[in-house]
Amino acid sequence: MIEVKALTKRYNDVVAIDGVTFRVEKGEILGFLGPNGAGKTTTMRILSCFMPATSGEATVAGFDCFEEPMEVKKRLGYLPESSPLYKDMRVGEYLDFVAAVKGLRGADKRSKIAEVMLETSITDVEKRLIGRLSKGYRQRVGIAQALLNDPEVLILDEPTAGLDPKQIVEIRQLIKNMSGKRTVILSTHILPEVSIVCDRVLIIHKGRVVAEDTPQNLSQRRQKKNAVRLTVDAPLEEARAALLAIDGVKEVTLDGYAKAGEMPLLVETDHARDVRRDMAAAIIHNGWGLVEMRQVMMSLEEIFVDLVTEEDKTNVQH
Amino acid sequence: MSNIRPVYTRELRSYLLTPIAYLVGLIFLLVSGVFFLMIVLEYSRYSFEIIRAGSRLHGEGLTVAENILRPTLSIMSFLALFMLPMLTMKSFSEEKKSGTIEMLFTYPLTDVDIVMGKFLASATVYLVILGLTLFYQAQMALFKPPPLREIFAGYLGLAMLGGFFLSVGVFVSSLTENQIVAGAWTFGTNILFWLCGWVAGDAQSIPGRVLRYLSVFEHFENFTAGVVDSRDVVYFASLTALFLFLTLRTLESRRWRS
């Protein structure tokens, strides 16, 4: 449904994206994951025909974004970052305008607007001024306008940015419901978001695709770091000695501040063995209290660093 | 298929919802109304004097067209020069600033749809204001048969003059995201076009003739005299088209500036 080949965009001397290549199949939800300034918005703006690439190819629904932008625009719904809407219009008026722009007329237009408002649950704010809506509602109006032409492809730039947790859950659910029906690309810099919503993840860093993966693999990658965070009710030195005696434990350090009955430790282990069961056994054997034990997850930044260094290594090898 | 209408309707609605159009209309009507009143009072005082003096001229040479309509038209052309930049200064600037332009450009609309929708909406507001000023001339019709030909020529001139100012405004607005800057530049450009004939004076040199040809003032003068000259019509129409075309090029430039 979407095909991007060696897409590059330069702003004067700054390279925003550099040779981005990927495919999205029909009905798939693809997540763009990357820190701010990674090139997510640039890629989306090119796909939505807002601006051209410096070089490379982008095809949406079988039409080239540069050769036939009008055909692409007809088949596309796009919500830019922070959903810029006309604040002085009422929700109903605004959707009426967008529907007309997208070529709907008369009864078709009215029924489509009603349908989309229902889908995004904004029927109750139809008469309200957009400028007076909460961010969550505004975001939904933004998604509603993108849906009016029944697009084959939906592009959403940071659809959950700046929302409160409840609104985030609602928007995610809304997007997830489209799975299978529409091809969706969404961008985010929140790691768990992609695992909840997306079928596939594209990690972009400094304008390049550094990894393409399923959310499951990504989560496993997150746990790759061999460290366990442990809080025990035990004296520091004795606990350290007991833990170091376990096969596979390399180092035990104090991680944070010790409180009464809570000794936070960071246990680094070998690649090969999962030592959590042995540690639990050792603690119980010594009669100490086990307050907390969890595998240390990598932060998004660490994953990027991890991926980027991996890529650098392969580059050196070639 | 042309898709100007939804853009036009939205722009017009936006004019009705924000105070700018009302403010421009109010000032335009108020100032032109006050001047019209003064012109009429002066006219009647002068005609009284002529009658009282028992002049043989008997008010000859005093006509509604020449002594009431014409100065009123001049005042209104000045008002257009000052007020119209306010109508167009937001047309692209505001959308650039708020980011709504990004959505507009990704809808299935051509640049022509967008530019013409915006231009025609501002022109509609202006024409409505102009239409309201016809009320002054209608009042005069109570006393004397109205000089219909001159009124038609004069208002056609005002409409074309306004169309030109608005096209300049739309163009300048497409260059900046700051409304005040857009307004100021539009006003400056309009004044340049207005005054360039005065700079030239009577010079018969080629630059002098070019400057006089470019002058808005020279071409508008003919309309106020009740003369619809195809050269003046062509002048306004082509300049308006030129600035709308330049706007299209500006919008297009985002596609090749990479």
Interface residues (C-beta under 8 A of the other chain):
Chain A: K9 R10 R45 S48 C49 F50 M51 P52 A53 T54 M70 K73 K74 L76 Y78 P80 S82 P84 L85 Y86 K87 D88 M89 E93 F97 V98 A100 V101 K102 G103 Q145 N149
Chain B: M1 N3 R5 P6 V7 T9 R10 R13 S14 L17 T18 S98 G99 T100 E102 M103 F105 T106 Y107 P108 L109 T110 R254 R255 W256 S258
